[in-house]
């Protein structure tokens, strides 16, 4: 049996590891890595090497985690006020700003080094641009100055499937840009649903989210219009020959579900309906990319 002192040290180490993991927003990064993984497999079905799959996703995850840590650092004062975020490592006092900055620099540099050394320079450059776009352009500037912050800043969060594609091919392909466009269009209705749910908290800290500056009704209308646009854009992989009939049926069914949630949000003006729409949007994106993958690989499995 370990001594009481050893147990206390183990608990402290485990707690500290959890704090640093929390800085990386692991749930968000996991979704990003999943879409990057799908991008890899769509780029070259049956030809993605183990090295690219493991090291490519690791590098992308580390850079994304570094961007999330910088976001924590920049938002630590408003995070301390908002109920949703006051338990994060920085506002709760579990970690100090210099520790977070050092951590972000280390994992960011390691992530870029992995991409440059083992994948390709283009993917590394795009990953760095994504980090700068999210951690600096969005977090420090757009988020605090315009209600269209998530529309413009959403470009940074839409890059993972593009990064996955370039990790395999070493070039930007129109189909990769189409995957980017899907997530770019998905981001506003996804995040505005959360903004409706947390409207009072954003107002309290002076963040000009759309519901705060223009009201709930206009936000719901924007969510509806972007969702319609999203459904139309998700048909493009079929129209361009990137995907087949299985994907088209899946995309239309998932899109119908998203529209159902949004129309319900228009009719039932409650926070509960807003958070349900937000949760569905996450499930929607995961399933949409899963269907993309299934559609591409089912013919290969049947051979």
N, C-alpha and C positions, 0 to 999 in steps of 0.2 A: 504494500500500500504506500502511495506517495505521501510525503509529510505534508502537514498543513501549509508550510511555507511554499512547497513545490506546487500545491494545489492553487494557492493564491497567485503565484507567478503565472501558472497556466491560464487562470481566469483573466488575469490582467493582459496577457499576450493575446488571448482570444478576443477580448473586448477591443483591444487596440486594432487588431486586424479587421474586425467588423466595422470600426469607425472609418478606416481608410477605404474599405470596400464601399461603404455607404457614400463616400465622397464621389465615387465613380458612377453613381446612379445605376446600379447593376441591372435593374429591370429594363431601363431605357437602352442601355448598352447591349443587353441580350437581344432585344428586338432589332437593333441596328446590325449586330453581327449576323443574326438570322437572315436579314435581307441581303447582307453582303455575301453570305454563303450561297443564297439562291442566285445572286448575280454571277458568282463564280460558275456554278453548275449550268446556268443557262448559256454562259459564254462559250463553253466547250463541253457539251454533254459527253460523259464517259472519258474525258481526257484531263481532268483536273488532278494534278499530282498531290500526293500526301503533303509534300513540303509546302506547296502553295496554300492548300486547304488549312493547314495548322498554323504556319507562320504568318500567312496573309491575314487570317482572322485575328490572330494574336496581336499583330501590329495595329490593325484597325481598331481593335478593342482597347488597346493601351492609349492610342491617340484620342479616342472618344472619351475614355476615362479621364484623361488629362484635361480635356475641354470641360467635362462635367465638374472636375475639381476646381478649375478656375472660375466656373460659374458659381460654385459654392462660396468661393473667396470673395467674388465681386458682390454677391447678394447677401452677405452675412448679416448686414444691418437690417435689411427688410425681412430676411428670414426669421430674425429674432422676434418680429412683430406678428407675422402670419402664423395662425394655428397649425396650418399644414406643414410648415417648415421649421418651426422653432425647436424641434427636437433633433435637428441635424447636428453633426459633430461640431461645427464652428459656433453657431449661436448658443448651443447648450454648454459650451465651454469644455467639451471633451478634447478638442484639438485647438491649437493656436494658429494664427494666420501664417507665420513663417513655416510651420510644419506642413501646412497644406500647399503652400507655394513650392516648397522643396519637393514634395511628393509629386505634384503636377509636372514639374520640370523633369524629374527623373523618369517617370513612366512615359511622358511625352517624348523625351529624347530617345529612350529605349525603343518605343514604338516606331518612331521614324527611322531609327537605325536598322531595325528589323526589316522594314519595308524597302529601304535603300539597298541593304546588303543581300537580302534573300528574295525579294520580289522584283520590283523595278522602281526606277526614279519617278515615273509619272504617277504611280499610285501614292508614293510618299508625298509628292508635291500636292496632289489633290487632297490628301489627308490633312496636311498642314493648313491648306486653304480652308478646309472645313472646320478645323480647330479655331482658326482665327475668326472665321465667320460667326461661329457660335459663341465662343468665349469672349470675344472682344466686340465685334461689330453688333451682334444681337444683344448680348448681355449688358455691355457698357453704354451702348448708344441707342439702338432701335427700341429696346424694351422700355426705356425710360422717356422716349420722346414722341412716339407715334402709335396710334391705335392699330396701324397696319404692321406692327412690329413682327408678328408671327408670320405674316404673309411673306415679307421680304427675308426675314431671318430663317424661314423654313427651308431655304435653299441649303443651309449647312447640314440640317438633319436629313436631307433627302439624298445625300451623297453615298451612303453605304453600298447600295447595289451597284452604283457606278464604280466604286472602289473595288468591289469584288470582281467586276467585269474586267477592269484594267489590270488587276492583279494577274489574271490569266492570259489576257491577250496583249497587254502592253500598249493598248490604244483605246481611244474613245470611239465607241460604235453607236450608230443611231438607236439601236435597240437598248443599249445601256442608258442613253439619254431618255428613252421612253420610260424605263423603270424609275429613273430620277424624277420624271415629270409626274408619275403616279403618286409618289410620296410627297412631292412638293404640293400637289393639289389636295392631298389628303390632310395635310398638316393644319390648315386653318379651321375646317369644321371640327377636327379632333380637339384642337386646343381651345377654340372658342366655347365648346361645350363645357370644358373645365372652367373657363373664365366665367361663364354664367353661374356655375356652382360656387365659385369663390369670389364673386363680384365684390362683396363688401370688404374682403381682405385686401384685394388689389387697390380698391379705393382708399383704404386706410393708409397704405404705404405709398400712394401717389403714382402707381404704375398705370399708364393710360391704356388699359385693355379696352377692347371695343365696347363691352357692356357698360364700362364705367364712363366712357366719353360720349357714346351715342345711344345708350339704352339697350334694354333686353330685346325689344321688338326688332330693331334693325339688326342686331346680332343674330337673332334667329333667322331672319331673312337671308343674311350673308351665309349662314351655315347651310341653308336650303340650296342656295344658288351654287355654292362651291361643291356641295354633294352631287347635284345634278351634273356639274362639269366633271367631277371625278368619275361618275358612272360612265359618262361618254368617253373619257380618256382611257378608261380601263378596257374599252372595246378595241382600242387601237392595236394592241398586240395580236389580236385575231385578224384584223384588217390588213396588217402589214405582213402577215405570214409568220410572225415570230412564234405564235401559239395556235393551237387547234381548237376544235369544237368543244372538247372537254373544258378547256379554260374559259371559252366564251359562256358556256352554260353556268359555270361556277361564278364567273365575274358578274353575270346578270343577276343570279340569285343573291349573291352577297350584296350587290348594289341595291337590289330591291329591299333587302333587310335594312340597309343603311338609310334609305329613303323613308322606310316605315318608321324608324326611330326618330328621324328628323321631323317628319310630319307630325308625329306624336308630340315632339318637343314644341312645335308650333301651336298645338291645341292645348296641351297640358303644361301650363307655365309654372313649373315647380323645379326646385333644386334637385329633387329625386329623379325627375325625368332627364335633367341635364346630365347628371352623373351616369345614368344608364346609357345615354347616348355616347358619352365619353368612353365608357368601358366597351361598348359595342364597337366603337371605332378602332380600338386596339385589336380586338378579336378579328375584326374585318380585315385589317392589314395583314395579320399573321396568316389567316386562311387564304387570302388572295394570293400571297406569294407562295403558299404551300400548293395551291391549285396550279399556279404557273409551273412549278417544279414537277408536279404529278403529270400534267399534260405533256411536258417535254420528255419525261423519262418512261412513261408507260409504254410507248411503242418500242423503246429499247429493251424493256424487260420482257416484252412479248416475243422478241426475236429469238 
